[in-house]
Amino acid sequence: MIVIAGALGGAAWGAYLAKSREGTRADMAQYAAGFGIAFALLGLFATIFLERML
C-alpha cells in the first residue's frame, strides 16, 4: 500500500513540479514517471523496513 501511495504521490508531485517550471506535456510526463518510480522505490524500502521491525 505504501508503494502505491508513493508512486501516485511522486507522479503528482513530479507533474506539478514540471508544470510550475513551465514545462510541456512531455516534460510533465517524464517528471511524473521519474518521481513516481523514485517514490515507489522509497515506499518499497519503507515497507520492507516496517515488515522486518514488526
C-alpha positions, 0 to 999 in steps of 0.5 A: 500500500505504501508503494502505491501511495508513493508512486501516485504521490511522486507522479503528482508531485513530479507533474506539478513540479514540471508544470510550475517550471513551465514545462510541456506535456512531455516534460510533465510526463517524464517528471511524473514517471521519474518521481513516481518510480523514485517514490515507489522505490522509497515506499518499497524500502519503507515497507520492507523496513516496517515488515522486518521491525514488526 
